[in-house]
């Protein structure tokens, strides 16, 4: 139903605004380019304007770039990505636009001129973007530019789209390549556990895990609304052409269509273990904590009744030594799904004894509401962005389930682990994780009171206690 409504909305929008943009695309109807502005600002100069807070652009500046994304197959929605050159780009940007089927007017390779006066420049999850203004609890961020305003600000040049040359790289070199640019990542394969799984679960963004033969890993992000969402992931090794995006300094790939993937080669040799040296000795970081891994707990899950943007997940170290989370992940199983719909990589973090790790899908809102900063801003629809009827697993570097919430395969609605519009908080007496969910270890608030839970919707910030136990 949601997919049908989106298509209907897109059709209506196209009919309403097609007359507004036809002049830009037709070149005036007589082969002449009318109303095409000249660029007077470099993308590098625009990027330098961002100093940590969202800024409104009031000058009559124009930048140019080349479109690299496409929403034709449904894997992109509400955004247009472009870079400063068709090959070897130095900068890329994301335009937030409320324009379905934008590929009809801005196909890949199209040179666009962006009139900046009246747009806002800001950053979300580490990605610099342009768009309209979106106020939230007194904070200003970048939101989608309304469809009627898109042709006023984004103008397609008259020449035919050019051929884009993606930047060649492997996983290890991706961090050196600018975000919002087109890349071709070589020598990758899906991890063995995901071979044959669909690209995405229905109606949700799904993270799939790529790896190379050295054990380096990378996320392939796919939309549950994409035309190819139900298609089985490829089982071989090869290359992927994709838009290089980011989630809090973690690189992600998002393909435009299935033609962006060519993975028919032989997989890495069986028996290699990511994280081992050629001699088989495990690599260790002497500076990381080596405490009791079973002392890491999920201690609070939040789905505030008054503000879903204030959701979060809290991890706590109940042991007496620091614990490194290198190689650890959090898995979210949406509703009754038995395959993880989202995986959050916790590598790079260490939780000190008695310390917390706070995960939020919206760090700006989290800080504004709770008065403290989240440690990690995570992807939408991840474990920290649950609407209260999903299941979570905390998994260590050895693949062992250290702690869990809910029961995988069971939709939480109406059960003893539903926290919709509420809160799930671990009892202070619990100091060890458990691979099997025990409702007796939790106080669970929601809007139903079913199965022994508490019928009392929770309001942010007063009913929640991130970073306190």
C-alpha positions in Angstrom: 0.0 0.0 0.0 2.8 2.4 0.9 4.5 1.7 -2.4 1.3 2.2 -4.4 0.7 5.6 -2.6 4.2 6.7 -3.3 3.8 5.9 -7.0 0.4 7.7 -7.1 1.9 10.8 -5.4 4.8 10.8 -7.8 2.5 10.7 -10.8 0.4 13.6 -9.5 3.5 15.6 -8.7 4.9 15.0 -12.2 1.7 16.3 -13.8 1.7 19.4 -11.6 5.3 20.5 -12.1 6.1 19.2 -15.6 5.2 22.5 -17.2 7.5 24.3 -14.8 10.6 22.4 -15.8 9.9 21.8 -19.5 11.5 25.1 -20.6 14.7 24.2 -18.8 14.9 20.8 -20.6 13.7 21.8 -24.0 16.2 24.7 -24.5 13.3 27.1 -25.3 11.8 24.8 -27.9 13.8 26.2 -30.8 17.2 24.7 -30.0 18.2 27.8 -28.0 19.2 27.7 -24.3 17.2 30.2 -22.4 17.6 31.0 -18.8 20.8 28.9 -18.2 22.9 30.8 -15.7 26.7 30.9 -15.7 28.5 29.4 -12.7 30.2 32.0 -10.5 31.3 29.9 -7.5 33.4 26.8 -7.2 32.1 23.8 -5.3 35.2 24.0 -3.1 34.3 27.6 -2.2 30.8 26.6 -1.3 32.1 23.7 0.9 34.3 26.2 2.8 31.2 28.1 3.9 30.1 25.4 6.3 31.5 26.0 9.8 29.6 23.5 11.9 26.1 24.9 11.7 23.4 25.0 9.0 23.7 28.3 7.1 21.3 30.1 4.7 22.8 31.2 1.4 21.7 34.8 0.5 24.1 35.6 -2.3 23.3 35.1 -6.0 25.9 32.4 -6.4 25.7 29.5 -9.0 27.7 26.3 -8.9 27.8 23.6 -11.5 28.2 19.9 -11.3 27.3 16.5 -12.9 24.5 14.3 -11.6 25.7 10.8 -10.5 22.6 9.3 -8.9 19.3 8.1 -10.3 16.0 7.3 -8.6 14.7 5.4 -11.7 15.1 2.0 -9.9 13.9 3.3 -6.6 17.1 2.9 -4.6 17.4 6.7 -4.2 14.5 8.8 -2.9 14.4 12.5 -2.0 18.0 13.2 -2.9 20.1 14.1 -6.0 23.8 13.6 -5.8 26.3 15.5 -8.0 30.1 16.0 -8.3 32.2 18.8 -9.6 33.7 16.9 -12.6 32.6 13.9 -14.7 35.9 12.2 -13.8 38.4 12.5 -11.0 36.1 14.7 -8.9 37.4 16.7 -6.0 34.1 17.4 -4.3 30.5 16.0 -4.3 27.3 17.2 -2.7 23.8 15.9 -1.9 20.7 17.9 -2.8 17.6 17.2 -0.7 14.6 17.5 -3.1 11.0 16.4 -2.8 10.8 15.5 -6.5 9.8 11.9 -7.4 11.2 10.5 -10.7 13.9 13.2 -10.8 15.8 11.1 -13.3 13.4 12.2 -16.0 14.9 15.7 -15.8 18.3 15.1 -14.3 19.6 11.7 -15.6 23.1 10.6 -14.7 25.8 12.6 -16.5 23.6 15.8 -16.8 25.4 19.0 -16.1 23.4 21.0 -13.7 23.5 24.6 -12.6 22.4 25.2 -9.0 21.2 28.6 -8.0 22.2 28.9 -4.3 20.3 32.0 -3.2 17.6 30.8 -0.7 19.1 27.3 -0.2 20.5 26.0 3.1 23.9 24.3 3.5 24.3 21.8 6.4 25.6 18.5 7.4 23.8 15.3 8.5 25.6 12.1 9.6 28.8 13.5 8.2 27.4 14.3 4.8 27.3 17.9 3.5 24.1 18.7 1.7 21.9 21.5 0.2 18.2 21.9 0.4 15.4 23.8 2.1 15.1 24.7 5.8 13.9 22.2 8.3 13.4 23.5 11.9 13.4 21.0 14.7 13.1 21.9 18.4 14.8 25.2 17.8 17.5 23.8 15.6 17.8 24.4 11.9 18.8 21.6 9.6 18.6 20.9 5.9 15.3 19.4 4.6 13.9 18.6 1.2 13.3 21.4 -1.3 9.6 21.4 -2.3 8.9 20.1 -5.8 7.6 23.4 -7.0 10.9 25.1 -6.1 13.2 22.5 -7.7 13.2 24.0 -11.2 13.9 27.4 -9.8 17.2 26.2 -8.2 18.3 23.2 -10.2 18.7 23.8 -13.9 19.7 21.2 -16.5 22.2 22.5 -19.1 21.2 22.0 -22.7 23.9 19.6 -23.8 23.5 15.8 -23.7 24.6 14.0 -20.6 28.2 13.1 -20.5 29.8 9.7 -19.8 30.8 9.5 -16.1 34.1 7.9 -15.2 33.9 6.4 -11.7 36.9 6.6 -9.5 38.6 3.1 -9.3 39.4 1.9 -5.8 39.3 -1.0 -3.4 37.7 -1.0 0.1 40.9 0.1 1.8 41.2 3.2 -0.4 37.6 4.3 -0.3 38.1 6.5 2.8 40.4 8.8 0.7 37.8 9.4 -1.9 35.3 12.4 -1.5 31.8 11.6 -0.4 29.0 12.0 -2.9 31.1 10.9 -5.8 30.8 8.0 -8.2 33.2 5.1 -7.5 34.0 1.6 -8.8 35.0 -0.6 -5.9 37.0 -3.7 -7.1 37.5 -7.1 -5.6 34.5 -7.4 -3.4 32.0 -10.1 -2.4 29.0 -10.4 -0.1 29.8 -12.1 3.2 29.0 -15.8 3.1 26.1 -15.4 5.5 24.3 -13.1 3.1 24.8 -15.0 -0.2 21.4 -15.5 -1.8 19.6 -13.1 0.5 17.5 -10.3 -1.0 19.1 -6.9 -1.6 16.6 -5.4 0.9 13.8 -6.3 3.2 10.4 -4.9 2.3 9.9 -1.2 3.0 13.1 -0.6 4.9 16.6 0.4 4.2 18.8 -2.7 4.6 22.5 -2.8 5.1 24.4 -5.7 3.4 28.0 -6.5 4.1 30.8 -6.5 1.5 34.3 -7.8 2.1 37.5 -8.2 0.2 40.1 -11.0 0.3 42.0 -9.1 3.0 39.1 -9.1 5.4 38.3 -5.3 4.9 34.5 -4.8 5.1 32.1 -2.2 3.6 28.3 -1.6 3.8 26.1 -1.8 0.7 22.9 0.1 1.6 19.7 -0.8 -0.3 16.2 0.5 -0.2 13.2 -1.8 0.5 11.3 0.2 -2.1 13.9 -0.5 -4.9 12.6 -2.4 -7.9 15.3 -5.0 -7.3 14.8 -5.2 -3.5 13.6 -8.8 -3.6 16.4 -9.9 -6.0 18.9 -12.3 -4.6 22.3 -10.9 -3.9 25.2 -12.1 -6.1 27.3 -15.0 -4.8 30.5 -14.2 -6.7 33.3 -11.6 -6.5 33.8 -8.6 -8.7 33.2 -4.9 -8.8 30.5 -2.4 -7.9 29.8 1.0 -9.4 28.0 3.1 -6.8 27.5 6.5 -5.2 29.9 6.8 -2.3 27.9 8.1 0.7 28.7 8.2 4.4 27.2 7.6 7.8 29.3 9.3 10.5 32.7 8.8 8.8 31.8 5.3 7.8 31.7 4.8 4.1 28.6 3.3 2.4 27.8 2.4 -1.2 24.4 2.8 -2.8 23.9 1.5 -6.4 21.6 3.0 -8.9 20.4 -0.2 -10.5 21.5 -3.9 -10.9 23.7 -2.9 -13.9 26.0 -1.3 -11.4 27.1 -4.7 -10.1 29.3 -7.2 -11.9 30.2 -10.0 -9.4 30.6 -13.2 -11.3 34.2 -14.1 -10.5 35.4 -16.7 -8.1 35.1 -15.9 -4.4 38.1 -15.5 -2.1 39.7 -18.8 -1.2 37.9 -20.7 1.5 39.5 -20.6 4.9 40.8 -17.0 5.1 39.8 -15.3 8.3 39.4 -11.6 8.4 41.7 -10.0 11.0 44.4 -12.7 10.7 47.9 -12.1 9.3 49.4 -14.2 6.5 51.0 -16.4 9.2 47.6 -17.0 10.8 48.4 -15.0 13.9 45.6 -12.9 15.1 46.2 -9.1 15.0 45.7 -7.5 18.4 45.7 -3.9 19.5 47.4 -3.7 22.9 45.7 -0.4 23.7 42.2 -1.9 23.5 40.3 -3.2 26.5 40.2 -6.9 27.1 37.6 -7.1 29.9 34.6 -9.4 30.4 32.6 -9.2 27.1 29.5 -10.7 28.7 29.4 -7.6 31.0 28.3 -5.5 28.0 24.5 -5.0 28.1 21.7 -3.4 26.3 20.2 -1.3 29.1 17.7 1.1 27.5 15.7 1.3 24.3 13.6 4.4 23.6 10.7 5.1 21.3 9.2 8.3 22.8 5.5 8.8 22.3 6.0 12.6 21.7 9.0 12.5 19.3 10.2 9.5 17.3 13.3 11.5 16.3 14.4 11.2 20.0 14.8 7.4 19.8 18.0 5.8 21.1 19.7 2.6 22.3 22.0 2.5 25.3 24.8 0.0 25.9 26.5 -0.3 29.4 29.6 -2.0 30.7 28.8 -3.7 34.0 32.2 -5.2 34.4 35.4 -3.9 36.1 37.5 -3.5 33.0 37.2 -1.7 29.7 35.9 -3.7 26.7 36.8 -3.0 23.1 34.0 -3.3 20.7 36.3 -3.9 17.7 34.5 -6.2 15.3 31.2 -6.0 17.3 27.8 -5.4 15.7 24.3 -4.7 16.6 21.6 -6.5 14.6 18.0 -5.3 14.2 15.4 -7.8 13.1 12.3 -5.9 11.8 9.0 -7.2 13.1 8.8 -11.0 12.6 11.8 -11.2 10.1 14.4 -13.8 10.7 17.0 -12.1 8.7 18.7 -8.9 10.0 17.3 -5.8 8.3 20.1 -3.6 9.6 23.6 -4.1 11.0 25.4 -1.4 13.0 29.2 -1.7 13.2 30.5 -0.8 16.7 34.2 -1.1 15.7 36.4 1.8 17.0 34.6 2.1 20.3 35.7 1.0 23.8 33.3 1.1 26.8 35.1 1.8 30.0 34.0 0.1 33.3 30.7 1.6 34.4 30.6 3.5 31.1 27.9 3.8 28.3 27.7 3.9 24.6 24.7 5.9 23.4 23.4 5.3 19.8 21.0 7.8 18.1 19.6 8.0 14.6 19.5 11.8 14.9 22.3 13.2 17.0 21.2 16.9 16.7 17.7 16.1 18.1 19.2 13.8 20.7 21.5 16.5 22.0 18.7 19.2 21.9 16.3 17.0 23.9 18.4 15.1 26.4 21.2 17.7 26.8 24.0 15.2 26.2 25.7 14.0 23.0 25.2 10.6 21.5 28.4 8.6 21.0 27.4 7.3 17.6 24.8 8.6 15.1 23.5 5.5 13.3 21.4 4.8 10.2 17.7 5.1 10.1 15.9 1.8 10.7 18.8 0.5 12.7 18.6 -1.0 16.2 18.5 2.5 17.8 15.6 3.6 15.5 13.1 0.9 16.4 9.4 1.7 16.7 9.0 -0.8 19.5 8.1 -4.1 17.9 11.6 -5.2 16.6 14.2 -7.6 18.0 17.9 -6.8 18.7 21.1 -8.8 19.0 24.5 -7.6 20.3 27.2 -9.8 18.7 30.9 -9.8 19.6 33.9 -10.2 17.2 33.7 -14.0 17.4 30.1 -14.0 16.1 28.7 -14.9 19.6 25.4 -13.3 20.7 26.4 -11.4 23.9 23.0 -9.9 24.6 19.5 -9.8 23.1 16.2 -8.0 23.3 13.0 -9.7 22.0 12.7 -13.0 20.1 13.9 -13.2 16.5 11.0 -14.2 14.3 8.3 -12.8 16.6 6.7 -9.5 15.9 6.8 -7.6 19.2 3.3 -6.1 18.9 1.2 -7.2 21.8 4.0 -9.2 23.4 6.1 -8.9 26.5 8.8 -7.1 24.5 6.8 -4.4 22.9 8.0 -0.9 23.8 6.1 1.1 21.1 5.6 4.8 22.2 7.5 3.8 25.3 10.7 2.5 26.8 12.5 -0.7 27.7 14.9 -0.4 30.6 17.1 -3.1 32.1 16.8 -3.7 35.8 19.9 -2.4 37.7 20.4 -5.8 39.3 21.2 -7.4 35.9 25.0 -7.4 35.2 25.4 -10.1 32.6 24.2 -10.2 29.0 22.0 -13.1 27.7 21.7 -14.6 24.3 18.1 -15.5 25.2 15.7 -12.7 26.0 14.3 -12.8 29.6 11.4 -10.4 30.1 11.9 -10.6 33.9 15.1 -8.5 33.5 13.2 -5.6 32.0 10.7 -2.9 32.8 8.8 -2.3 29.6 6.4 0.7 28.9 4.2 1.0 25.9 0.7 2.1 24.8 -1.0 -1.3 25.2 0.0 -2.9 28.5 -0.2 -6.3 26.9 1.5 -9.5 28.2 2.5 -8.0 31.6 4.0 -4.7 30.2 3.1 -1.3 31.6 0.5 0.7 29.7 2.1 4.1 30.1 3.4 5.9 27.0 6.7 7.7 27.7 7.5 11.3 26.9 11.0 12.7 26.1 13.0 13.8 27.8 11.6 13.4 31.3 10.7 9.6 31.1 14.1 8.6 29.8 17.6 8.4 31.3 20.3 8.0 28.7 23.8 7.6 30.3 22.4 7.0 33.8 21.9 3.6 35.5 
